[in-house]
């Protein structure tokens, strides 16, 4: 149980909650019975953490965040669904993250080292990877999947069951209703893919050969007028001619993403 000196006297922590002794809890925070919080995490003033929520190590939850509330889904009937949050995340003011639904697998997931800005909403059954940036007032509807290192610009909305690929960057005020392929820049109204996220890839130490290969992938998928099936066939051929380190893994990542595109892809 957390040492009393780490919990503000006005905070309400249920006796059944499991908090590492190093966890800090600010004024007027409320922590429910089934919550578990790992070492070094700081819970800001007025935060509410409820439901069957597990939060890892070294997270910072800023004031008024509401974490682990029930899903906003009329089908939800009080089942013991869960929310899992990893390590090293920053969750800013007034963010809401809901638990899952039975129909969606029962768990909402947020990975490690994510930067989640104020007023973000992450709905039931979403899966957010690692190292993402989700800017102010972004709303993720239910069952959205966000890949590692993705960036979503402020005031954007993502339709339910949509996927945003790894290293993709979504522009400000975007309406995302189809899957966004890994490694691309996309945005605007109407929403469309605008290019390869070259600057983001360079910042993450992708080498010249990897980027050159991804340029070829981009042309194949978005500039040659191919159907999705034809593009996949071209990428399979490209992949067979590459060696690891020259974009082999990146082509495989895009190919696997395209093969699971049930909503179609943004182009």
N, C-alpha and C positions, 0 to 999 in steps of 0.2 A: 504493500500500500504506500502511496506517496507520503513523504514526510510532511507533517502539518505546516512547516514553515514555507513549503513550496505552494501551498494552496491558500489563496486569499480567503479571509474569514467569511466573505459574502458569497463565495462560490458554493454550489450545491453539487456534491459528488456522491452518487449512490454508493452505499457500502459494498455492493456487488461488483462495482467497476474495478478493473485491474489496471493500475497505473504503475509504471516503473517509479522507484523513489526519486528519480531526478526530474520527473515531469513537473512543469510549472503550470499553474492554473490561475488565471487572472480574475479580477473582480466580477461578480455576478454571472460567471460562467455556470452552465448546467451540464452535467455529465451523467448519462443514464446507466442503468444496471448492467447492460451487456457490452459495454464499451471496454476495449483494451488499447492501451497507449504505451508505446515503447520509449526507451531511454532518450532523454534530451529534448523531447518534444515540448513546445511551449504553446499553451492555449490562451488566447487573448481574452480580454474583457468581453462579457456578454455573449461569448460563443455558446452554441448549443450543440452537443455531440450526443446522439441518441442512436437507437436501433442496435443491431448486431454489427457494430462497427469496430474494425481493427485498424489501428494507425501505427505505423512503424516508428523508426528512430529519427531524431533530429529534424522533425517537421516544425514549421512555424505557422500557426493559425492566427490570423489577425482578427481584431474585434468584430463581433457580430456575424461571423461565419456560422452557417447552419449545416451541420454535417450528419448524415445518417438518418435523415427524416424518411418517412414512408414514400414510396413511389407515387407520382402523380398519374396514376393509371386506375381507371374505374374497375378493372378486373382484380385489382389487389384486394385481398380479403383478410389481411392481417397475418399472412404466412411469415415464418421466421427467416426472411431473406437478409442478405448481408451487403456490407460495403467494406472493401479492403483497400487501404491506402498504404503505399510503401514508405520509403525513407527519403529524407532530404527535400521534401516538397515545401514550397511557399504558397500559402493559400490566403489570399487577401480578403479585404472587408466585404461582407454581405454575399460571399459565395455560398451557393447551395449545392450539395451533392447528395443524391438520394440512394437508398438501397435498391436492390434488384427486385425482379418479379420471378415467380415460379416459371412463367412462360418463357422468360428470357435467360434461364439458367440459374437464377437466384442470387447472382452476385454482380455488383457494380465494382469496377476495378480502376484504380489510379496507381501508376507505377512509381518510379523514383525520380527525384531531382526535377520535378516539374515546377513551372512558374505560372501560377493560376491567379490572374488579376481580379480586381474588384468586380462584383456583381455577376460573375460567371455562374451559369447553371449547368450542371452535369447530371443528366436524368438517369433513370433506372436502366440497368443492364449495359451502360456504356463501358467501354474499355479504353483507357488512356494509357499510352505507353510511358516511355522514359524521356526526360530531357525536352519535353514539349514546352511551348509558350502559348498560353491561351489568354488573349488580351481582354480588356475590360468589356463586360456586358455580352460576351459570347454565350450563346445558348446551344447546347448539344441536346437534341431530342433523344428519346429512348433508343437503345441498341446501337448507338454510334460507336465506331471504332476509329481511334486516332493513333497513328503509328509513331514510333520513336522520332524525336527531333522535329516533329511537325510544328509549324507556327500558324496560328489562326488569328487574323486581324480583328480588331475591336468591332463590336456591334454586329458581328456576323451570326447567322443562324444556320444550323446544320440539321437537315431533315433526318427523321428516324431511319435506321438501318443503313445509313450512308457510311462509307469508309473514307478516311483521309490517310493516304499512304505516308510512309516514312520519308522524312526530309522534304515534304511538300510545304509550300508556304501559301497561305490563303490571305488575300488582300482585305482591307478594311470594308465593312458593311456588305459582305458577300452573302448571297443566298445559295447555300450548297445543297443541291438535291440529287446529285449523282456522285459516284465514287471519283475521288481525285487521285490520280496515279502518283506513285512515289516519285520524288525528286523534281517535281514541277512547280512553277509559279502559276497561280490561278486567282482570278478575281473579276471585278467589274460587274456591271448590271446591263445586259444579261451576263450571267456568270460564264466564264470560259477559261480555258488554259491559255496562258500568255507566253510561256517559254519554259526553259529549264532553270532551276534554281541554282545557277552557277555560283553566285557569291556565297550562298549558304553552304554549298559543297566545299568550296575553297576554305571557308572558315573552319570546317570540320576535317580538314586535312585530306580530302580526296585528292589523289594524284592526277597528273595530266592525262594519263592513259584511261583512268576511270571516267574522267569527265568527257573525254573524246568518245568513249564508248556510249556514254549516256546521251550525248548529242545524237549519235546514230540511232539509239533507241527512240529518242524524241521524234526524229524525222520519220521513222518507221510507223510509229503509232499515230502521229498527229499531222503529218504533212504529205503522206503518199496516197491518201484517199482509200486506204484499205479498210475492210471490215475488221471487226474485232478478232474473228477467227483467222483471217489472213495475216493480221499483225502478229498474232501468237505464233503462227507457223514461221514467219520471218524471224521472230526473236528466238525460236528454238534453233533455227539454222545458225543464227549469229552466235548463240551460246555454245554450240558445238565446236566453233572455230576459235574460241577464246581460251586463254589460260588464266588461272587465278592471279589476281592482282591487277589485271588489265580491264576489269569491268565484268568479269565472269559472275561474281556474286550479285552485282547490281542488275544485270540482265535477268538472272534467275528470280530476283526479288520482284521485278516488274512483271515478268511472265506469270509468276504465281499469283500476283495481285489481279492481273487481267483475267485469269482463268476462274476467279471467284467473283467476278463482277456481275452480280445478279440484277443490279439497278442500272446497268450501263455505266459508262464513264463520261465524265465531263470532257469536252473537246474544245 
